[in-house]
Amino acid sequence: MTKRIIIIGCGFAGAAAAVACAERGMDVHVLEARRHIGGRTYSFHDDDFDAVLDNGQHLFMGCYHSTLKLLRTLGTDRLLDEQKNFYVDFFAANRRQSSLSSGNLYIGSLPLGLLSGIIRSNHFTVSEKFHLVRGANAIRSMRYDNARELTITQLLDKLHQPRSLREKFWDPFVYAVMNNNTHNACAALLVEVFHRAFFASTDDSHLLISRVGLSELLAPLDSFLKGKHSVIEYGKTVQEIRIESGRATGVALSTGEFLPCDAVITATPAHQLARLLPQSALSMPPFNALEQFVSSPIVSIYFLLDRKVMDDEFAGSLGTTVQWIFNRTKIHSLGGKRQLLSFVISAAPYIAELSAEEIKDICLRDLHSVLPESRKAVLLQWKVIKEKHATFVCFPHVEALRPDVATPISNLFLAGDWTNTKLPATIEGASQSGYAAANAVVSLQ
């Protein structure tokens, strides 16, 4: 008999779970409370800009194996543009532009692209290069479990990484990958990311950027599921997961409708899952730890300028509140004399509490600081987007609480970037968890 699977949420975790379950002949019913696909990773057309904007800018990497598998299945991997080698430019006030890249250097089967790139880079002093190569090489010999109780700051202290290097390399990397700062973030996640991105193969270190809005990457999911006799329903809010005798019998919607099923996969953030479970379930592990998963915001800002001020597709910004600048005009081949830029500020809860006008002024000052030519440009339009629950904060004690796919409820499975993926809260972690949840459903008796 065909298994009827309900998946709650349709971000990358829910999409991966839906594709994997449907491919195995299950009857999949995806319920998404929002009116769009992608969860916390989506795009929309903005009439003021007459352009597609993302709720937050994302880069992909070659080591995003689960994500790329999902996009290949949907036929949208072609919409990602891949660097030939890892390459990042950095802007800084009153300093020349610098860069960091990696090559295709191997010793035997061991890729040394990042280490050779550090040595060649004009981004670091000779002393900083020595310390960074030594630190990165030490991380290469570590394993996830060796660093699970440490913060990244504690790990960097052990590796004798100087302050200047933390400002130039470690802080920007951690903000970008973990939406966190080094004082809070679990060091085991840094170790895992380094192993996957820089010490597996050179292809894994390559950066990929979407040439379309993020929602377009998952857009074919509707038709894919229809072809597998499955469905996504938008604007469907789940009120409760019904549990009887240790099994999920189905879900109750806010409309009063009840949908029975053979299994449930939740692909929601931790704080949303806590609202879906009956009180009796919240007292048992891992559900009794859900309240310890707190959120970290990401603020994205868009500027439409009357002229071009930036040639790079994207660059890190050092010594500023803004951490990354993306040239949307170049990335999306918009053409014309105007330029659309997006700015990213990660892990800054105090910024998320400011007014949009205050945030705009901060970004404008930072832009003028790192790109002085921008002072001549006229700001035609601007927009601030606050994603206050963008990711969970990966404290070391929280890392130990991240739940596995299976739960004490025999047919209730968890997916999402906050589950036990050994990765930070990334698109790859979400996709990986979705496939893991689908595999667990397959083995369900």
N, C-alpha and C positions, 0 to 999 in steps of 0.2 A: 504494500500500500504506500502511496506517495506521502512523504512527510510534508506537513504544512508548517512552515517556519514564519514567525513574525519577527521582523527586524525593526527595532525602534531607533530612528535616526538615520539620516542619509548623508553624512559626511564621507570622508574617504574610508573610515572604518566600516560603516554600514554598507557603502558601495562595494567594497572588497568582499565582505561577507555575503552580500546578495548575489554577486557574480559567481562566487565559488559554490554557493548552495544551488543556484539555478543550473549551473553547468553539470551538477551531479543529479539532476532530475527532480529536485525538490520544488514544491509549490511555495514560492516566496512572496510574502506580503510585507512591503516596506512602508512604514508609517513615519512621515516627516512633518513635524509641527509647523515648520516654516513653509513659505510658499516657493522656496527655491531649493535646488540641490546644493550639496557641498558643506552643509553644516556651518562651521565657523570659518570655512574657506570658500568664499563665493565672490562673484562679480555682478555688476549691474550697470545699466546704461544711465549716465548722468546727463540730463538735458542741458544743464548750465555749461558743462564742458564739451557736450556733444561727443562724448567718448565713453568707452567702457572702463570702469574703475573696479579695482579689487578692494575688498574690505581690509586687506593687508597684503603686502608684497611678499612673495615667496620665491626662493630659489630651490631647485631640486639638485640632487647629486647622483652620480653614476652608481653609488652604493645604495640607492633607493630601489632595491631589487623588487620588493613587493609592489611598490607604487608603479614602477615601470611595467611590471607584469599586468597590473590592472589596466593601465592605459593602453597597452598593446592589445588586450582583449577588447577594449572599447574602440580601438582604432584611432586614438588621439595622441599616442606617443609621438607621432609626426609633428605635432604642434609644439613640441619642445625643441629648442635650439641648443645643441651641446657644444661646449667649448672643446677645442682640440687638446688643451691642457688646462689644468687648474690655473686661474689667473685672476687676481684682484688688485685693483688700484686703490690707493688711499689718498684722501685730501686732508690737509691740516692747515690751520690758520698760520699765515706768515712762514710757511715752509713749502719747499718744492714737492711736487707730486711724487709719490713712491709707489712701488708695486711689489707683489709677492706672487711667484708662479712656481709651478712644478714641471718637471720634464719626464722623460720616459727612461730614466736611468734604473738599471737593475744590477744587482750582484746575485748571480744565479737566478732564483725565482723571487728574490726579495726586492720589492720596489723601493727605490730610494729617491723618488721624485720630489717629495716635500723637503727632505734634508738637502738635496742638491739645490733646490729652489731657494731655500733659506740662505745658503752660502752665496748664491749669485745675486740675491736681492739687494736693491738700493734702499730698502725700507729699514734696515738695521745697521747699527755700528758693528765693528769687528767683534767687540766684546759681547754685544747682544747676540750675534750669530753663534758664537761659541756656546753661550748659555742656552740658547734655544735649541740648537742641535743636540746638546747633551740632555736637555729636558725631554725633547721629543723622543730621543732614542731610549731614555729610561721608561717612558710611557709605553713604548713598543714592547718592552720586556715584561710589562705588568699585565694583570688580568682584572676583569671586572670585580671579582670578589675581593681582590687585594685592596681596593679603594672604596668599598661601599660605605664605610663608616666615616670617611673623610669629606670635608668640603674641598672645593677646588683650591681655595686659598691655602688650606692646610697642605694640600698636595704640592702646590707651587712653592710653598715654604720649604718643604722637604727636598724639592728639586733645585732650590737656591736660584729661583728665577727673580731677576732684579725688577724693581718698580717700573723702570722705563719700558721693559719688555712686556710687562703686564698691561701697560697702557697702550702699547703699539700692537700687541698680538693677542694675548690671552683674553683680556676684557672684551674686545670686539668680537672675538670668536664665540665666547660664552654667551654674550648678549644675543648674537645672531642665531645660534644653534639651540640655546636653552631658554631664551626669554627669561634670563635670570642673571644674577651677578655671582662673582666667584665666591663671595662670602657665604652665600646660601646654597649654591648648587652642589649636588652630590658628585664627587670626583669620579666615581665608577662610571658615570655616564660619559664623562670626557674621555676616559680610557676606551670605552666601547666605541664611541664615535671615531676616535683616532684610528683604532684598529680597522674599522670598516671602511673609512674614507681614505686613509693614507697608507695603510700597511697591508692591504689586500692585493689590489692591482691598480695600475695607473688609471684605468677606465673608471674605477670607483671614485676617484678624486675629482673627476670632471664635474663642473657646474653646468646645470641645464636651466634654461629660463623659458617660461611660457610666452609664446608670441600672441596668445589670445587671453581673454578673461578666464579666470580660474574655473568658473562654472561651466565653460565650454568643454573643459577637459573631461567632465563627467556627464555632459549632456546626452550622449548616446545611451546612457544606462536605461532610460525609459523604454526605448525601442528594443534594446537587448533583452530586457526582462519580459517584455510582451512576447517576444519570439520564443521564450522559454515558459510561456503560460504562467508568468508571474507579473507583479504589478508594484508600482510606487504610488502612494496616495499622499498628496501635499495638504497642508493645513489640517492635519489629523493629530490632535493632542491626546496622548495617552494619559489617563487619569491614574491608573493603577495596574500593576501586574498581579493577577489573581493567583494565589498559591493555596493549594489544598494537599494535605498529606505529603508534603515535601516535593510537590511537583507544581509547575506553572500550568494552569489550565487554559490561560489566555490573557487578554488584556481588555480593560474597560476604558472606553474613550470618554472624553468630556461631553460628548453628545448623548451619553447614556448607552451607546451601543456596546455590545460585548463580542469580541472576536476570539473564538476558540482556536487552539493550535496544538501541535505536537512538541514544539520547542520555541523558546524566545531567545533572541540575541539582542542585548542592549548595546547600542553604539552611541551612548550619550556621555557627557562629562559626569564626574563623580557626584557633583552637587545635584544634578538632575536625576540621577539614578536614585538618590536617597529619597526623593519625593515620589518615586514610582512604586517603592516597595511597601508592603504592609508592615506595621509596627513590629509584628512578631519576627519578621526577617531581619530587621535592623539591629536586633540584639545579638546576632550571631556573626562570627567572622566569615568573610572579610568585610561584611556590610557595616559592622560596628566601628570601622575605621574611616568611613566615608567623610565624616566631618573634618578629618585632618588634612584633606586635600583642598588646599586653598588656591585661589586663582591669582595669576599675574597678568596684567594688561599689556596690550600692544596698541600704540597710537600711530595711525597713518595719516599723513598730511599730503594733499595734492595742491600744487601750484601750476597755474597756466600763465606763462610769461609771454610777452609780446615778441620775444626774440630768443635765439639759441644762446645758452650760456655754458652748456656742458656737452662734451663730445663722447665721453664714455657711456656705455650702457648702464653701468652702475659702479659705485665706489663706496668704500668705507669713509667715514668722516671722523677724524680724531680730534679730541679736545673740545668737542661740542656736545650739546644735548642730543642733537640728531646723530644717529649712529650710521645710517646708510642712506644713500641718495640713488634713486633709480630714474633713468632717462626714458620715460614712457613713450616719448615721441619716437625714439630710435628703436626701442624694443618692439613696439607695435607698428612701426613703419607708418606713422600718421601723416608725415609730409607737411608742407607748409612752412611758413616762417616762424610760427609760434612754437613754444616748447612746453610740454607737459612733464613735470617732475613729480616724483613721489618721495616722501621722506618717511623713515621708520624710526620710532623711538620705542625700544623694548624695555621691559622690566622697570618701569618708572611709574609706580602708582600715584606719586604726587603730581606727575604731569597729567595723568588721566583725570585728576580732580580739577584741573584748571579749566577756564572757559576756552571755547574755540578761538576767540580773538587773542587771548594770551598765548596759546600754543602757536597760532599763526605768526605772532611777532617773534617768538623764540626761533622758529624755523627760518624766518626771513633774516634775522641777525646771523644765524649760523651759516646760511647760504652766502650772505655777503662776506662773511669771514673767510670761508674756504674757497670761494669763487668770486674774487673781487669784481670781475667784469659784470656780475649779476646786478651790481648797484645801478647800472644803466638801464636795466630792464624794468618794464612796467608789469606789475602783478594784475592780471586781468580777472582771474577767478581763483578761489581757493576753497578747500573743503577739508574738514577734520573728521576722521572716523576713529572712534574709540571702541576697541574690542576689549571690554573690561574683564571678560573671562576667557581670554585667548588661550592660556595654557595653565596647567597646574604648576605649583612651585616645587621643584624637585629637591627638597631638603634631604639630607642623608637619612633621617629617621623615617621620612615618608617613603623613600625608595624601598625600605624594608617592608612597607605595608602595601605596596602595589599588588593587586590581586591577579591571580592566574585566570585563565579563560573559564575553567570549570568552577562551579560554586556548590554550596551545600544543597541548593535546589537542583535536583538531578537533571532537569531539562532547561535550566536557565544558564546562559553563557554570556560572558562579558567581552566586549570589544571596546577599543578606544585608545587614544594615545597615552592615557594615564594608567593603563593596565601594565602588567609585568612584561614589558618588551625589552628591557635593558637599554632602552633609548630614551632621550629626552622627548618632550611632547612635540613630535614632528609629524608631518604627513606620512613619512615612512613608518613611524611607529604605529600610526593609526591603520595604515593599510596592512601592515604585518599582523596586527591584532585581529583584523577582520578575517583574514585567511585562516588564522589559528582557530578562531571561533567556528568557522565553517567546518574545519577538520574535526573539531570536537562534536559537532552536530552529526556528522557522518557516522561517527562511532557510537552514537547514542542507540541504545537498544529499544 
